[in-house]
């Protein structure tokens, strides 16, 4: 007989069913993936014994290949910022497909208020507005971008919470609207030449700093605040959450606003990093953000998941993408393999759901 102990409400706890945190499973998977790429580097003839993460040429002060590590974390940091918001949406049993185009639209709009007046002593050739919008304090384009993101999120949340439009349809419609805004703004022409203050936002390793800092903040918020408890409660059982006194509609609007503001901030960081904004930015970002959350253990049915898991999911995707490039896998195969990995993660989630039932 299984060793059990009584809990609240007459429920029993079976020690044999205890399992370590889901985040540990993701971390273990990450280690295994790294090990597989290391083995591939040794076994594939054309790799000539190269190492995936370790320095074999004494180019760095540590045993690790610092250049590759930086590339891995940098290439997932901006999408990772979006994934932090997507995680909260999925926990409420929702979905957000508008984040990729929102990145592009916000980048175009924010950069328009971050332009410098003179370029090499001449008037800015990419100027969108007049002198009144030139050389503004860095806080201005940031505030404009975040306000635009909050506005888009409020629309998404209102349609979903108050008009009961399915999240997939509501955010798909906003996907098209934001892409249209990005193309319409400045006539589709790139917006460039920002101020030095705006450039700093995405310079060097700053995207990683923003990603990890925001991850810590929202992990604490979800775990220790009323906002977090309500978010999980709505995702677990929306009707029970409503009957317990939670204003479900208002909270959903808030969640979608936060998610869109994070996507807008990702657009600001992306445009700052490249010192330009283009209407085609953010392509597939929404899908990779969702993939990071799903691989990180988020349940698509809502009510379960964590920011830590999403960060680990982002690292898994970063390692896989870098690893595929490392073994010189063609880009088309990379996309197919990534799609297969996402499907496998969803299948695993469904299996875990049935096991818990």
C-alpha positions as a printed Julia matrix, in Angstrom:
357×3 Matrix{Float64}:
   0.0    0.0     0.0
   1.29   3.43   -0.87
   2.42   5.58    2.03
  -0.12   8.4     2.29
  -0.8   11.28    4.63
  -3.98  13.25    5.05
  -4.23  16.79    3.76
  -6.88  19.45    3.9
 -10.46  18.5     3.06
  -9.81  14.81    3.63
  -7.51  14.57    0.62
  -4.55  12.23    0.74
  -1.02  12.7    -0.51
   0.71   9.77   -2.17
   4.49  10.03   -1.76
   5.01   7.65   -4.67
   3.47  10.22   -7.0
   5.82  12.99   -6.0
   7.89  14.37   -8.85
  10.61  16.95   -9.0
   9.78  20.34  -10.5
   9.0   20.42  -14.21
  11.75  23.03  -14.63
  14.28  20.36  -13.68
  13.07  18.19  -16.55
  13.61  21.1   -18.96
  17.08  21.76  -17.53
  17.94  18.08  -17.94
  16.7   18.18  -21.54
  18.87  21.26  -22.15
  21.94  19.46  -20.83
  21.2   16.41  -23.0
  20.8   18.59  -26.12
  24.15  20.28  -25.45
  25.76  16.87  -24.96
  24.32  15.61  -28.26
  25.78  18.55  -30.16
  29.14  17.97  -28.45
  29.07  14.33  -29.55
  28.06  15.37  -33.09
  31.08  17.66  -33.25
  33.33  14.74  -32.44
  31.69  12.11  -34.65
  30.75  13.98  -37.83
  33.78  13.8   -40.17
  33.43  17.32  -41.56
  33.33  18.85  -38.05
  36.98  17.83  -37.47
  36.6   17.39  -33.73
  35.22  20.85  -33.0
  33.54  21.51  -29.67
  30.1   23.09  -29.39
  30.45  25.03  -26.13
  34.06  24.57  -25.05
  37.12  26.52  -26.14
  39.6   24.19  -27.83
  41.81  26.91  -29.32
  42.71  28.93  -26.21
  40.96  32.04  -27.55
  39.23  32.94  -24.29
  40.08  33.27  -20.61
  37.66  30.47  -19.67
  37.13  26.92  -20.87
  33.88  27.92  -22.58
  33.36  29.3   -26.06
  32.25  32.73  -24.87
  31.41  33.92  -28.39
  28.94  31.09  -28.94
  27.42  31.51  -25.48
  26.82  35.2   -26.16
  25.25  34.44  -29.52
  22.92  31.84  -27.99
  21.6   34.15  -25.28
  21.46  37.22  -27.53
  19.45  35.54  -30.25
  16.7   34.52  -27.81
  16.71  37.57  -25.51
  14.38  39.82  -27.51
  11.9   37.04  -28.35
  12.27  35.95  -24.74
  10.91  39.31  -23.58
   7.81  38.62  -25.69
   7.6   35.1   -24.25
   7.36  36.49  -20.71
   4.07  38.14  -21.67
   2.87  35.2   -23.74
   3.48  32.96  -20.72
   1.04  34.98  -18.61
  -1.57  34.91  -21.38
  -1.31  31.14  -21.8
  -1.55  30.6   -18.04
  -5.0   32.22  -18.26
  -5.84  29.65  -21.0
  -5.51  32.31  -23.71
  -3.22  32.88  -26.67
  -1.65  35.95  -28.29
  -0.75  35.88  -31.98
  -0.37  39.64  -32.37
   3.0   40.06  -30.64
   5.21  39.66  -33.74
   3.59  42.4   -35.84
   3.24  44.51  -32.68
   7.04  44.42  -32.42
   7.3   45.87  -35.94
   4.62  48.52  -35.43
   6.08  49.66  -32.11
   9.6   49.76  -33.55
   8.43  52.04  -36.36
   6.46  54.33  -34.05
   9.01  54.54  -31.24
  11.93  55.11  -33.6
  10.04  58.04  -35.17
  10.3   59.84  -31.81
  13.92  58.76  -31.22
  15.54  60.29  -34.3
  18.43  62.7   -34.19
  18.24  65.98  -36.09
  21.63  65.85  -37.82
  23.46  62.95  -39.48
  27.08  63.74  -40.29
  26.21  67.43  -40.1
  23.3   67.13  -42.54
  19.53  66.97  -41.88
  18.29  63.47  -41.07
  17.33  61.91  -44.45
  14.97  59.42  -42.76
  13.08  62.0   -40.69
   9.41  61.12  -40.18
   8.34  64.3   -38.36
   9.67  67.83  -38.07
  12.18  69.35  -35.68
   9.72  69.07  -32.79
  10.24  65.28  -32.79
  14.04  65.37  -33.06
  16.58  64.73  -30.27
  13.87  64.11  -27.69
  14.76  62.56  -24.3
  15.01  58.78  -24.52
  12.06  58.37  -22.18
   9.74  59.87  -24.82
  10.01  57.11  -27.49
   9.92  54.49  -24.74
   6.74  56.0   -23.28
   5.15  56.3   -26.73
   5.99  52.69  -27.58
   4.74  51.26  -24.3
   1.55  53.32  -24.48
   0.89  51.98  -27.97
   1.47  48.45  -26.69
  -0.89  48.97  -23.76
  -3.55  50.3   -26.16
  -3.27  47.24  -28.42
  -3.36  44.91  -25.4
  -6.44  46.67  -24.02
  -8.23  46.13  -27.33
  -7.24  42.45  -27.38
  -8.32  41.95  -23.78
 -11.61  43.81  -24.21
 -12.67  41.77  -27.22
 -11.71  38.53  -25.47
 -13.07  39.27  -21.99
 -16.13  41.41  -22.68
 -17.2   40.38  -26.19
 -16.16  36.73  -25.67
 -14.32  36.53  -28.97
 -11.97  33.5   -28.94
  -8.39  34.63  -28.2
  -7.12  32.98  -31.38
  -9.5   35.03  -33.58
  -9.14  38.31  -31.68
  -5.34  38.29  -31.68
  -5.16  36.98  -35.25
  -7.18  40.01  -36.33
  -4.84  42.27  -34.36
  -1.91  40.47  -36.01
  -3.1   41.81  -39.38
  -3.93  45.25  -38.01
  -0.47  45.72  -36.46
   1.27  44.5   -39.59
  -0.79  46.98  -41.56
   0.14  49.8   -39.16
   3.82  48.93  -39.55
   3.53  49.08  -43.35
   1.44  52.26  -43.3
   3.68  54.16  -40.9
   6.22  56.26  -42.87
   4.89  54.72  -46.08
   6.73  51.48  -45.34
  10.12  53.18  -45.52
  12.71  52.29  -42.83
  13.03  54.71  -39.92
  16.66  55.2   -38.91
  19.32  57.34  -37.22
  18.28  57.33  -33.54
  19.86  59.32  -30.73
  22.75  57.87  -28.72
  20.49  57.44  -25.7
  18.05  55.31  -27.7
  20.9   53.24  -29.17
  22.05  52.33  -25.67
  18.81  50.45  -24.92
  19.78  47.58  -27.24
  23.56  47.94  -27.3
  25.94  45.1   -26.46
  24.44  42.65  -24.0
  21.65  45.0   -22.9
  18.91  42.83  -24.51
  20.03  39.99  -22.23
  20.01  42.3   -19.21
  16.45  43.4   -20.0
  15.3   39.82  -20.59
  16.73  38.37  -17.39
  15.71  41.38  -15.26
  12.13  41.25  -16.5
  12.1   37.47  -16.02
  13.06  37.87  -12.35
  10.45  40.59  -11.84
   7.59  38.62  -13.37
   8.61  35.36  -11.69
   8.28  37.13   -8.35
   5.02  38.8    -9.39
   3.42  35.54  -10.5
   4.57  33.67   -7.42
   4.02  36.14   -4.61
   1.37  38.69   -5.62
  -2.42  38.74   -5.89
  -2.02  39.35   -9.62
  -0.18  36.05   -9.97
  -2.65  34.09   -7.86
  -5.57  35.44   -9.87
  -3.81  34.64  -13.16
  -3.35  30.98  -12.18
  -6.85  30.76  -10.73
  -8.47  31.98  -13.95
  -6.48  29.52  -16.02
  -7.26  26.61  -13.72
 -11.01  27.2   -13.5
 -12.44  30.47  -14.77
 -15.92  29.89  -13.37
 -14.59  29.02   -9.93
 -12.38  32.11  -10.03
 -15.4   34.27  -10.86
 -17.45  32.76   -8.04
 -14.6   33.36   -5.59
 -14.83  37.1    -6.24
 -12.13  37.63   -8.88
 -13.02  40.21  -11.52
 -12.11  37.86  -14.36
 -12.87  40.27  -17.21
 -10.8   43.1   -15.79
  -7.92  40.75  -14.98
  -7.86  39.32  -18.5
  -7.64  42.81  -19.96
  -4.74  43.54  -17.61
  -2.91  40.35  -18.62
  -3.23  41.13  -22.33
  -2.1   44.71  -21.72
   1.02  43.51  -19.91
   1.78  40.98  -22.65
   1.44  43.64  -25.36
   3.58  46.11  -23.42
   6.32  43.49  -23.18
   6.05  42.87  -26.93
   6.21  46.64  -27.5
   9.31  46.88  -25.33
  10.86  44.05  -27.35
  10.23  46.17  -30.45
  11.97  49.12  -28.82
  14.98  46.97  -27.9
  15.11  45.4   -31.39
  15.02  48.75  -33.2
  17.61  50.15  -30.8
  19.89  47.15  -31.35
  19.84  47.59  -35.14
  19.57  51.41  -35.06
  16.71  51.11  -37.53
  13.07  50.09  -37.69
  11.49  48.23  -40.6
   7.95  47.1   -41.29
   9.06  43.47  -41.74
  10.49  43.14  -38.25
   9.18  40.52  -35.86
   8.31  37.87  -38.44
   7.49  34.56  -36.69
   8.37  36.12  -33.31
   4.93  35.3   -31.92
   5.34  31.64  -32.84
   8.81  31.35  -31.33
   7.58  33.09  -28.17
   4.74  30.58  -27.84
   7.21  27.77  -28.52
   9.49  28.98  -25.72
   6.57  28.91  -23.3
   5.33  25.48  -24.43
   8.8   23.92  -24.34
   9.18  25.54  -20.9
   6.29  23.48  -19.57
   3.36  25.87  -19.93
   0.06  24.03  -20.27
  -1.97  25.23  -23.25
  -5.07  24.48  -21.18
  -4.0   27.11  -18.7
  -3.36  27.19  -14.96
   0.17  25.82  -15.01
   3.65  27.05  -15.89
   6.31  29.46  -14.71
   8.59  32.21  -15.93
  11.61  30.08  -14.99
  10.34  27.36  -17.3
   9.93  29.87  -20.13
  13.49  31.14  -19.66
  14.74  27.55  -19.86
  12.52  26.99  -22.9
  14.13  30.03  -24.52
  17.56  28.58  -23.82
  16.53  25.25  -25.34
  15.48  26.99  -28.56
  18.65  29.1   -28.55
  20.88  26.05  -28.11
  19.03  24.1   -30.81
  19.22  26.96  -33.33
  22.88  27.56  -32.6
  23.58  23.83  -32.64
  21.95  23.36  -36.03
  24.12  26.16  -37.41
  27.14  24.58  -35.69
  26.63  21.25  -37.49
  25.91  23.17  -40.72
  22.32  22.01  -41.08
  20.49  23.72  -43.95
  18.05  26.47  -42.91
  15.05  24.65  -44.38
  15.81  21.57  -42.3
  16.23  23.78  -39.24
  12.68  25.09  -39.6
  11.28  21.6   -40.09
  13.18  20.27  -37.08
  12.04  23.21  -34.93
   8.43  22.56  -35.94
   8.8   18.92  -34.97
  10.23  19.89  -31.58
   7.28  22.21  -30.89
   4.79  19.49  -31.81
   6.65  17.04  -29.56
   6.45  19.53  -26.68
   2.68  19.85  -27.12
   2.27  16.06  -27.3
   4.29  15.78  -24.09
   2.05  18.38  -22.46
  -1.05  16.38  -23.45
   0.54  13.23  -22.01
   1.27  15.02  -18.73
  -2.33  16.25  -18.59
  -3.68  12.69  -19.0
  -1.24  11.39  -16.39
  -2.47  13.96  -13.86
  -6.14  13.16  -14.54
